């Protein structure tokens, strides 16, 4: 059991000099993709798309679909491999699909960015 001083020190680890947990930022936004109906395709977003200052620890990622402005589970036909930041899909039917990617740091701070998959 840590002493009171040790517990305070543990709670303070990871705080910035301003006393807040560092946010997740998006220095390199996601890029819209084009695809052909019925053809397998993929997109690997860059490791520096989302960043946390003064951290160096990996982020956790998840994807969601956005349909009519409403966030939903990922569309059928889209899979995501978190470890490589890679989305794979075979979509059918022309149209634009909106994918939202969330990045969460170890403090629970998160940021999201959207990209379009335009299917012809």
C-alpha positions in Angstrom: 0.0 0.0 0.0 1.6 3.3 -1.1 2.0 6.1 1.5 -0.1 9.2 1.0 2.9 10.9 -0.6 3.5 8.0 -3.0 -0.2 7.9 -3.9 -0.1 11.6 -4.7 3.0 11.1 -6.9 1.4 8.2 -8.7 -1.7 10.3 -9.5 0.5 13.1 -10.8 2.4 10.9 -13.3 1.6 11.8 -16.9 0.4 15.3 -16.1 1.7 18.1 -18.2 3.4 21.1 -16.6 -0.1 22.9 -16.7 -1.5 20.1 -14.6 -3.8 18.5 -17.2 -3.6 15.3 -19.1 -2.2 15.8 -22.6 -4.9 15.8 -25.4 -4.9 13.7 -28.5 -4.3 15.9 -31.5 -4.7 15.4 -35.3 -1.7 16.9 -37.0 -2.2 14.9 -40.2 -5.9 14.4 -41.0 -7.2 11.3 -42.6 -7.4 11.2 -46.4 -10.6 10.5 -48.4 -10.5 7.3 -50.4 -12.0 6.2 -53.8 -13.0 2.6 -54.4 -14.8 0.5 -57.0 -18.0 -1.4 -56.2 -17.3 -5.0 -55.4 -13.5 -4.6 -55.5 -11.4 -5.3 -52.4 -9.6 -2.2 -51.2 -7.7 -0.9 -48.1 -6.4 2.2 -46.4 -3.6 2.4 -43.8 -3.5 5.7 -42.0 -0.2 7.1 -40.9 1.2 6.5 -37.4 1.4 10.3 -37.0 -2.2 11.0 -37.9 -3.1 11.2 -34.2 -0.5 12.3 -31.5 -0.2 12.9 -27.8 2.5 15.4 -26.7 5.0 14.2 -24.1 3.7 10.7 -24.2 5.3 8.2 -26.7 2.8 5.4 -25.6 0.6 3.8 -28.3 -2.9 5.0 -28.8 -6.0 2.8 -29.0 -8.0 3.0 -32.1 -11.6 2.2 -33.1 -13.8 2.9 -36.1 -17.4 3.8 -36.5 -19.6 4.6 -39.5 -21.5 7.8 -39.8 -24.8 7.6 -41.7 -27.0 10.7 -42.0 -24.9 12.4 -39.3 -25.6 9.6 -36.9 -22.7 7.5 -35.6 -23.2 3.7 -36.0 -21.4 0.4 -35.8 -18.9 -0.1 -38.7 -20.5 -0.9 -42.0 -20.7 -4.5 -43.1 -17.8 -5.1 -45.4 -15.3 -2.9 -43.5 -12.8 -4.5 -41.2 -10.2 -2.7 -39.1 -6.8 -4.0 -37.8 -5.9 -1.7 -34.9 -2.3 -2.8 -34.6 -1.5 -1.7 -38.2 -4.1 1.1 -38.5 -5.5 -0.6 -41.6 -9.0 -0.7 -42.9 -10.0 -3.2 -45.5 -13.3 -3.3 -47.4 -15.3 -4.6 -50.3 -18.2 -2.3 -50.7 -21.0 -2.7 -53.2 -23.2 0.1 -54.6 -22.1 3.5 -55.6 -22.1 6.2 -53.0 -20.1 7.8 -50.2 -19.5 6.1 -46.9 -18.3 8.1 -44.0 -15.9 6.4 -41.6 -14.9 7.9 -38.2 -11.7 6.9 -36.5 -11.2 7.4 -32.8 -7.8 7.6 -31.1 -7.7 7.3 -27.3 -4.7 7.8 -25.1 -3.9 6.2 -21.8 -5.7 9.0 -19.9 -8.9 8.4 -21.7 -8.6 11.6 -23.8 -9.8 11.0 -27.4 -10.0 12.6 -30.7 -11.7 11.6 -33.9 -11.4 12.3 -37.6 -13.7 11.3 -40.5 -12.8 10.3 -44.0 -15.0 9.4 -47.0 -14.9 6.3 -49.1 -16.4 7.2 -52.4 -17.5 4.1 -54.2 -18.2 4.1 -58.0 
